[in-house]
Amino acid sequence: MLKTDFRPIALLAAALLAGCGGDGPTGPGGGSGSTPTVWSLAFGEAQGDGADCRFPSRTLTLTETAGSLAGSIDGTGDGICLIGDVVFSGAGPSGTLTGSVTGTEYTITPSIPQFSLAATRHGDSLVGTLAWTLNLIGSGHAAHLVGSWRAARLPDNAPATTTEFLLVQPDLTDIPEGDSVHLTVVAENSHKVVLSQLPTLTFTVSDPSRASVSATGWLKGSVSPGPFAIGVHGGQGYSEVVGHTITRAHSLQIQPMALVMNRTHGAQLTVTALDHDGHHLPANAVTYSSSNSAIATVSTDGRVAGPGPLGQAWIRVSSGALTDSIPVTIVAIPVSFALSPAYVVLVPGDTLRLHPEILDSAGLAIGDTTLVHFTSSQPSIATISGSGLVRSAGPLGFTDITASWGSVSHSVRILARSAAIPHIVATTQLGGSPAGVAVAASGAMYVGDANSGTLYRGDLPATALPSQQATGGSITSIAFNPAGTRAYAVHDSINGVLVIDPATNSIVDTIRLPENLQTLSVGVSPNGQKLIIGAANQVFIYDAATLDSLGSVTVGAGVVHLSFHPSLPLVYASANGVFEINYTTGQLVRTFDALETQASGTAVSADGSELYLASIAGPLQIYDLGSGALKEQVPWFTPGYSVAYSAAQDLLYLTLPGGGGITIVDRVSQVPVAIILNGAPRLVTLNAAGTTAVVTNENGWVDFIQ
């Protein structure tokens, strides 16, 4: 049974004790004098709504005047209530009472809500009933109690040596079954003076099935748990105290009964005491210890953890005189694989060894890899031995190599490729912060600076940019028309686009957008007829020959990049997603809503079947332009800023400014053929043949990759 502190709900005892103390005549004849009369109160049980309550005796002083009662209650000792298996206990208070007398009928009004007392006087005795509705705070239980009480009048002229009051300690006793406790008694006369000589004492117990008491005051718990009252008689005095027999714990139940854990993990133990019949009891203070703390540790509240080494230890649990233990086994449980290298590019006939690493649930490596099994999805492309040696079989293509051990596995993709791996062939230092870049079919090349607004000019295959022109603004995007006779550069100072004649390398015209719309990107349709300008929330369409405005399309956010379908009049504007716009009709065709991931660079495959989107908040995403569905997410491209597609090489180039690198990926297999770490690459564009990539770098240079 659970014992709960009753002090927060001491009104339970207060109401019964104070209320009962309010009954009493002023004298044996019930007269109307003003002499106080002292009564000794005793209570029976009060019961109702599943509550069984018992209260100790009290002393009561009453003064009757013209049928009215006034007085006080005084005493010590705790009361006890049992509700199911929960015990509430607490001290009864002292206080004042009022009431009235009509003949032999007494009515007492205590200051306790919903509490009432009634009594009938029989000579020097009062016999009464009580009724009380109480809420036991903390239990959620409301009890409507009905009980009985009685009071005996103490004589007014008792000798100074006559025992009138008995004080019994302890006043509330919890006794485990079979245990004993000694009751001590102090005698007082009617003036509350302690007497040196105890009278002959008689002890009684209300329920012998719960406790027994000897003639010398030894109280012993019996086999039936529950509350009881002990009455003590001596001289003219009488007192009651209450007790509670509790079941003795016989064994400890530990859950779980055994632990098998991965290293660095933990588990919580719960401990419950059981009696002889297996019923749950509240456990006393519990202590824990480990037989080998290097293998398993245990905290003061029963939290078990494995510091790292594998092995077995025993966790010992103690509560009082009871002890028990459980075994704890620390093991390495495989949950995942890692394979290195993470991707492989082989030339025909080449070999490479894969190195498997088996990880447990703590993310730690398991040393034994002898049971790893390897398979190849396309053995005609590449085979793998039992020890992890990959060999290219000859044909070009790709295969997936899977390593497995038990229920865990991991795969890497092997690309067999005969072409040379692209690499940086030249770097041209410019200073500042190169950003916008464009290459014409003729090889004419422009690079714009995002800070100074300097416009640099060169001509491929040369990698120099000898010509430079100050424009007084920021140039972040550049585009050539297909013939290479005009170039267009976004310029923030004019909030629009510069029109440049590459033949004379001079600015020949400007296009200004509304002042409240920042210009962000520029592009020219494959047929050279339309000039597309991306701005904040708008895509503007111009006639490329006359520079007349043909209208605009509203989009969700600032357009940072434009790419074109190779055969249809469609432009793809990247913002918080990608917006497909028909630049002939000026209509928004569809929106790739799933791409709301801070989209940046876009590119379209040579056959117009796929859209590639670089996102600064996620991996490269590949969309089927026929259905509009997302086909792939390529984890190697994360996060990306600009993407370009080389049809000649069937490669995708992606810049990763935050990661400081350029990733080049085989389009079909999606295997990275090269990762070039170099500064903070920004925009990438390709020459007409798709064999040279030009990459601006925010750290002050331009890289050329072949």
N, C-alpha and C positions, 0 to 999 in steps of 0.2 A: 504494500500500500504506500501511496505517496503522501508524505506529510507536508502540508503547506502552511507557511506562517499565517497565523490568524490575526496578527496585530493590525494589518490594514483594514480588517473587518471586525474590529473589536466591538462594534455595536451589537453584534450577535449576543455576546455575553452581557454587554451593557444593558441591552433592553430587557433581557430576562432577569438578570440579577437586580438591576435597578428597579424594574417594575415590580418584581416580587417583594423587594424590600419596602415598597410603599404600602403594604397591607399591614395593619395592626391597630388595635385599640389603644387607648391611653392607659387603660388599667384593666384589671380582671373583670371589673363590672361594667366596662365600657362607659365610664362617666365622662363629664365634660370639663374636667379639670385641665390645668396646664402643665401637670407634671409629666415629663417624658417617660415613655415606657420603652424598654429595650426588648427586642425579640430576637431569637435565634432562628434563622431561616434555613430550610432544607428543601431541596428540589428533587422531583422525580425526573423522568425523561420527558422531553418535548419532541414530538415527531410530526412529520407531514411532508408530502411531496418527495419522498425518498430520502429526507434528511432525518438523522437520528442524533439528537443533541443531549448533552449532560452538563450540568453546571454545579460548582461547589457551593457550600453554604456561605451565608453572609450574616452580618448583624444589622439590625434595623432600629432606629430611634424614631418614635412618633409622638407627637403631642396633639391631643384632641381638644378642640375648643368649640363648643356649641355645634357639634356635628361635623366640624371641619377637621381635616388632618393636615399636618405639616411635619416634615421630618427629613431624615437623611439615611443613606445607606453607606456602610463601610465594610471593608473586608479585602482579603487577598485571595489569590488562587486563580487558576486558568480554567476556562470551560473548553469543551470539545464537541465537535460535530462531525459526523461521518456521512458523506454523500457518495454512494457507490464505494469505490476503493480509495477515495480521496478524503484525507483528514484535515479539518480546519481547527485551529486552536488559538486561544488568545486570552488576555487578562480581562476581567470584568472591572468596570469603573466604580467610583464612588460618586455620589451626587445627592441632590435634593428631590423630594417628592411632595405631591399634594394629593388630597383625596377627600372623601366624605363618608359619613357613617349614618346609616338609617337602620335603627334597631340593631340587629346583629349582622347586617349586611354591610360589607366594606367595599368601597370602590376607590381604587388608587390610580392616579394619572401620572405616569412617568413622562419624561421629556424625550421619549423615543417614538418616532413615527410608526403608525400602524401597529401599536402595541397596546394591549388592554389586559387588566387584571380584575378579578372578582374574588371575594372571599366571604366566608361565613365564620363568625366567632362561636367557638364552643368552649366556654370557660376561659382557660388560660391558653387556648390554642386557636389558631386561624387555619382554616383549610380552604384552599382556593384553586382556581383554574386560570390559565393564561391562554391568550391567542395572539399570534404575531405573524405578520407577513414581512419577510426580510429578503433582501438580495445579497447573496454572498459575493462580494466584489472579487473579481478575478476568476470566478467559477462560471459565470453566466447563468447561475442557478437561482431561481426564486422559490422560496419555501414558505408554505403556509403552516406554521407550527401550532400545535395544540398540546398543552401539558398541564401538569399539576404541581402544586407547591404547598408547603405547610410552614407554620411558624409557631414556636413555643415561647411563651412569655417568661422572661427571667425574673426571679423574685427581686423586689426592691430592697429587702433588708438582709440579703445574704451576707454571711460572715466574710471577713477579709481573706480568709484562707479557703473559701469555697471556690471551686473551679466553675467559672461561668463561660469561659471561652477556651477553645482549643485551636491552636495554629499547627497545621500539619504540613510538613515538607518531605519530598517535593510535592507541589500542588498540581502538577501535570506530569505524568510519567509515561514514557514510551518504553515498553519492556519486550525484548525479543522472546519468543516462545522458549520456555525452559530457564530463562535468566531470572535473577532475583534482585530486588532493591529494598533497602531498609527505610521505613518511614520514621521520621523523627517528629515528636509532638512536644509543643510548649503549652503550658497551662497558664491562664490569666484569670484574675478575679473580675468582679463587675466594674472595677475602676481601671481595667486594662493593665494592671500591674502583674508582671510575670511572677508566678509562684515557684518556689524552690522545690516543692514536693509535688510530683505528679500523682493524680488520683489513679485508681485502678482503671485501666483502659480496656475497652472492648472494641475489636475491629470486625467489620463486616464487609462483604463484597457483594455488589448487586448482581453479578453474573458469574457464577463459579466456573462456567465453561471457558471463560476468558482469563480468569486470574483467581488465585487463592491468596489468603493472607493468614499469617500465623498469629498466635496470641501476643507475640513480642513485636509485631509490626513488620515482619518480613513478607514482602509482596512478591509473588512468583507468577510469571506469565504462563498461561495454559496453551493448549494446542489450537484453540479457536480464536482467530484474530478479531479484534473489534474493540470498541470503547466500553468502559465500565466505571462504576463509582465505588469508592471506598468510604464507608462510614466509620467514624471514630467517636465512641462514647466515653465520658469520664466525668465524674462528679455531676454538676448540673450542665456541663458543656457538651455540645455535639458539633461535629464538623464533618464536611464531606469534601473529598478531593476526587479528581477524575484521572483515569489512566487509559492506556491504549496498548493492547497486545499486538505486536507486529510479528510477522512470519520471519523466521531466521533463514538467511541465505544458505543454500546447500551446495551450489556450484555456480560457476561462471560460464556464460555463453558468449563466445567471441565470434563475431561475423566480420569478414568471411573466415571460415575454418582453416583455410590455407591460401597462400598468395603465390601466384606466379606472375612476375612483373618484368617488364623491360627495364633495363638500366636507365637511370635518371628519372624514371617515372615514380608515381606515388599512389598510395591507397589509404583510405580512412578505415580504422577499426572501430567497431561499436561493441560495447560490453554491457551485458545484462546479467543480473543475478537471478538465479532460479531457486525456488523452494523445493522441498522433497517431492512434490507432485509435478514439478516442471513449470509452475506458474511464475510469471515474470515478477521480479521485485526491483525496486530502485536500488542500483548499486551504490555502495559507499565510495569513498575516494579511491580512485584507480591509479595505479602506477604501472609504468611500462619500462622494459629493458630489452636490450638486444644481446644475443650471445656473440655476435660478431658485427660491430658497428662499421667495419670496413665494407661489409657486404650489404647490410641493411641497417638503417637507423630508424628510430621511432621517437616522436616528439612527446611532450607531456600530455598532449590531448589525443594521442593514438594515431598520429599521421606517420605512415611507414614510407620510406623512400630508399631507393637504391643509389648510392653515390656513384657507382660506375663499374667496379669489378663484378664479374659473374661468379655465382656460387650460391650457397644456401646458408641461412641463419635462422635462429628461432627467436620469436618475439614472446617474452614472458609478461603475463598480465597478472597483477596482484590486487586484491581488494580485501582488506582485513586479513583474516587467516586463510582466505581462499586464493589459489593460484592456478593458472593454466597457461598453455603455450600453443602457438601455431607455427608451422614452418613457412618460411618465406624463401622462394627460389628466384634469383635474379638471372634472367636469360636475355639473349639477343634475338629479338623477333624480327625477321626480315619483312619490311613493308614496301621498299622501293629500291630501284636500281639507278645507278648513274653509270654512263659509259663515256669513256674518253678515247679519242677526241669526240666532240659533240657532233661534228659533221666531217665527211671525208670526200675528197675529190681525188680520183685515181686516173692515171693514163692507162690505156689498155696494156694488160700484162703486169701492172704494178701490184705491190702488196703493202699491207699495213696491218699492224696488230692493234686490236681493240683491247682496252683495259677495263674490265667490269669492276664496279664497286657496289657492294650490297650494303644498303643502309637499313638500320633498325628503326623502330618508331621514335627513337630519340634523335635520329639524324646522324647517328654514329656508324662508322663503317664496321662491317663484320669481316674479319680477316679471311675466313675460309671461302674461296671461290671455286673450289674443285668441282662442285656439283652444278656449275652454270652450264646451261645448254644453249647453243647458238643455232639459229636457222636463218636462211636467206629466202626472201619472197620471190626473187628472180635469179636462180642459180646460173642461168645463161649469161647474166650480166656480171655477177660476182659471187664467188663461193666463200665459205668461211669454215675453218677447221674447228675441232673441238677445243682448241686452246685460244681461239679468238683471232686467228690470222686470216685477214681478208685478202682475196686475190681476184683482180679483174680478169674475167674470162675472155675478153676481147671486144665484144660488141659495145657500142656506146649506149648509154641509157642510165637508169638508176634502179636500185633495189633497196629494200628495207631489211636490215639485219636486226634480228630480235634476240636478246639475251634473256633467259628466264631461269628462275630458281624457285621451285615450289609454285606458289600462287602469285609471285611478283615477277614483273618483266619490264623491259625497256627496249626501245628501238632507236636506231640511228639510220639515216639515209646515206647510201653510198652512191656517188655520182661518178660514172666513167665518162671522161671528157678528154678529147684529144687536142682541142684548141688551147692556145696559150692563155695563161691567166693574166687578165688586165692588171696593170700596175702604173704607178706614177712615173711618167717619162720626163717631165719637166715641171718646175715651179718658178713662177714669175712673181717677184716681190713688188708690191705696189705701195704698201703702207696704208694707213687709214682703215676702212672697213668695207672691203669689196662686197657687193650684194647682187644687184641685177646683172644678168649675163644673157647674151644671145649670139648665135652663130648663123650666118646666112648660108645658103647652098653654095655660094661662091667661095666661102671660107672667111668672108668678112666677119669680124668679131668685135662686139662692144661689151665693156664691163663698166658698171656704174658703182660709185661709192655711196654708201648709205649715210655717211656723215658729212663729207665735204661737198658732195655733188659733182665730183670730178668724173668726166666721161672719158674712158680709155678706149683706144682703137688699135686693133691688130688684124692680121690675116693669117689663117691657118694655111699650110701646115706649120708656119713659124709660130713660136709660142711667146714671142715678144709682144708687148703692147706699147709701142713707141710714142703714139700720138695721145695727147691728153688735152682736155678742154674743161675749164671751170664753168659750171652752170649755175652756181649759187644756190643749190638746193640739195635734196636727198633723192638719189636714184635707186629704186629698189626693184624695178621690173623693166625688162627690155624685150622687144619683139621685132623681128624682120618680117616684111612681106615675102611671099614665096620667090619672087624674082630677085630679091635682095636690093631693090632700088629705093626702098624706104625703110627706116628704122623708127621705132616709137619707144620713148622712154618715160616712165612715170616720174613726175617731178613735183615734190611737195610744195615748193615755193609758189608755183603758179596754180596749185591745186588742180593739176591736170596732166597733160601729156605733151612732151616735146616731139616734134616731127623733124627727123634728121635725114639729110641726103648723104648716103655713104660715099657717093662719088666725090663730093667736095668736102665731106666730113663737117657739114655745117647744119645749123638749126634753121629750117626753112619755114616752120609754122608751129603753132601751139593750139591745143584744145583745152579749154577751161571748163571744169565742172562746177555745179553750184557750190557756193562757199561752204555750206554746212556738210558737204560730203567729201571725206578724205579719199584721195585716189590711192589705190593699193596695187593694182595689177593691170597688165595690158597684153593683148594677143591679137593675131591676125588669122582669119579663116584660111583653110588650105587653098581655096580658090582665089585668095587675095582680094576679095570684094568687100569684106566686112572687117571693120576694126572694132574689137570688143574691149571695153574698159571696165574693170571691176573696182567698185568703191564701197563705202560703208552702206550696206543694205540695198545696194543697187548694182545692176549690170546694164551698162549703156552700150547701145549699138550705133555705130557710125558707118557712113559710106566711106570706104577707104580712099576712093578717088577724089571725092569732093569735100570730105570731112563734114558732111551734113549729118545732123543727128537723125536717127531713124527710130528713136524711142528708147525705152528702158524697161527692165523687169525688176520687180522688188523681190529680194531674197532675205533670208533670216539673219544674216550678219555680214560683217565686212568680208569681201571676196579677196582672198590672198593669192589665188592661183587660177589659171585658166588653161584648159587643154581641149583639143578638138578631135571629133570623130573623123577618121580618114576619108570617108565617102559620103556621109550624111551631113546636112547643115545643122549640126549639133555642137554646142560648146558646153563644157562641164566646169562649173564655177564652184570652187571649194570655199566653204564658210564653216558653219557648225555642222554641216553635212555637205552633200554634193547636189547641186541643182542643175538639171539637164534642160538646156534652153535651145529652142529652135531660133537661130539668129536670122533666118529668112522671114519667118512670120512674127518674130518677137514674142513668142509664147513660151511660158514655162511648161515643159512637157511632163516632167516628173521629178520627185525629190527622193533621194535615198535617205529616208528618215533614220535608218539604223546607224547612220554614220555621224550622229551627233556626238562626236568625240574630238572636238577641236581639230577638224580636218585642215590640212595644209596643202602639200603638193599632190597633183594628180597627173596621170598619164593614161593613154589609151593604146591598146595593142595594135599592131599594123593591120590586122584584119578587122578591127572594130568590134571584136567579140568580148573583150575584157576591159574593165576599168580598174586602175591601180590607184589606191589612195594611201598617202602617207599621213599619219596622225601624230601630233606631238603628245598625245595622251594614250597611245596604244600601238598595237602591231600594225604592219602593212595589211591592208584589206583588199581582197580581189573580188570584184563583182562581175557577174554575168550580165552583159548589157542587153542580151536578148530577153531574159526574164526579170532582170533587176535584182536577182537574189544574190546574197553573199555566198561566194564559193569557198574562199579560204581566208584564214588569218595566219600570217607568216610571222612567227615569234622572233625571227632574226631581225626583223625590221621594227624595232621598238626602242624609243619613239623615233619617228622620222619627220623630216621637214620638207624635203624635196625629193621627187622621184622622176626618173627618166627611163624610157624603154628603148633598147637597141634591137631592132628587128634583125640586123645583120648578125649579131652575136647571140640573139635570143636571151639577153641578159637585162636585168633590172638594176639600176644604180639608185641608191638611196643615201641621202646625207643625214647624219645624226649629229647636229650641233652640240647637243648636251653631252653625248657620248664621245665627241671628238673624233668621229670616224666616218668613213664611207664604206658601205656594205654593197657588194656586187653579188647578185643572186641569179642562179640559173632559173629561168622563168618556169620551165616545165616541172623540174624536180623540187624547186624551191630550196635547193641546197646553196648556201653561200660559197662561192668560189674564191672570194677574197674579202677580207676585212682590213681596211687601211686606216690606221689611227694617225690622224694628222690635224691638229689644231681644232678649229670650229667651222667645219664646212657648212655652207649655207644653201646656195642654189646650184643645181647641176643641169647642164644641157648637152646635147650631142650634135656633132656635125651631121650633114645630110646623109653621109654613108653609114652613120652609126658606129664608127670605129674609133672616134676620139671623144672623150668626155671632158668638158671644161667645168671646173668646180670653183666657185668663189669661196674664199675663206675669210671669215670675220676677223681673223688675226692679222690680215694685211697682205694676203697673197692669193694667187690663182694657181690651181693644180691642173695638169693635163694628164689624162689617163688613157693608155692604149693597151 
